[in-house]
Amino acid sequence: MWLNKERKYARKSLRIRSKTIAIEKGKEAYLEIFANRKMGKTYFSLTIKEGVNHYLEYRKKNVESGLIVKGRYKTIKTHLQNFLDFIGKDTKIKELERIECEDYFYERMKKSKNNVK
């Protein structure tokens, strides 16, 4: 099934030999994808870089409305750039596990020669 928003095909292996059962499961999968699209959910996960960019756009609106100052926005942006370097820009958000960031502080300390507080 072609997904216009994501510009990719959604593919799923059903691993079924029976044609009739495969057709039924295929219809169910199609309906599930279609329903999720109607609710605004994406089939493919965003990358970390795309997620950070969406967040920075959101925070930029906070600067424009006066909720945060421009210096705070720059600090957030800098921290997120360091995070992107650590975690990997092309990592999918769905692939992140809870323990992925455990060594982040250690890596920042090592990279900055113990200058991070």
N, C-alpha and C positions, 0 to 999 in steps of 0.2 A: 504494500500500500504506500503510495507516495504522500509524504507530508510536506505541504507547501511551505509552512512556516519555517520548518527546520531544513528544508531543501534536501531531504534524504528519504530513502525507502525504509519503511519499518518491515523488518523480516523476523520471522520466528519459526524455528523448527519444531514441529509437533511430535516428531519421532513416533509416528503411528503408521502401521502398515495397512490397516483397513481404510478404504477410500471413504466410506460413509461416515465413519467416526472422525476421520481427518477433516471432512467437509464441515461437520457439526462443530468441531473444536475451532476450526478456522473462522467460522461465523461468529463464535463466541469471542475469539480474540479480536476480530474486526470491530465488533460492537463495543468491546471494552476500550479499544484505542479511540474509536469515534466518540464515545461518551467522555473520555478524558480530554479529548481535544475541545469538545463543547464547553467543558468546565475551565478551559484555559491551561490545562496541564500539558507539559511537553513530554514526548516519548523518550527523547534522548536527554541525558543529563548535561547541564552546563559545565564548562570547565571552570577551574578556580579563577582564572583570569577574567572570564566573562562575569562571574559572580562578584568579583571585586569591583569591576567597572560599573555594574549595576548599583552596588552599594555606594561607590563614590559619587555617582550621579545623584543618588538620593541625598547624600550628605551635602552636596553642592547646593541643593535647594534649601537646606537648613542654613547655609551661609547667606544665601540671598534673602531669606526671610528674617535673618538676624538671630536665629536660635543658637548658632555657634559663630565664633570669630574665624576669620580666614586663617590665622595661625594654627588653630586647632585642626582645621581641615587639612592643612599641610602636614601636620604631625600624624594624623590618621593615614594619610596617603603614604607617607614615608614608612610607617609601620607595616602597612599592607604590602608595599613593595618588598620589604625584607621577608615578609611571610611568603610571598610568591616565589622568591628566590629559594627559600627553604623547602617549601612543599612541592614546587614544580608548577609552572603555569598551565600545562596541558593536562594536569590531573583532573579527572571528573569528580564532581562534588559527591556523587553517589558512591564513589570508590573510597572516600575518606572513612577511616575508622576512628574510633574515639581516642586511640593511643597514638595517632599519627604525629601529634604535636608535642609529645612528651619531651623530646630533646631540643625543642626550639630555643629555649633560654640558653642551654649549654652551647648550642651552635652560634647564637648571637654573641655570647661571651667570648667564644673562641675567635670568631670573625673580627670582633672589635678589640681584641686583646684586653679583655676584662674591663672594658669601659662602659658597659651597659649596666644600668642600675635598675 
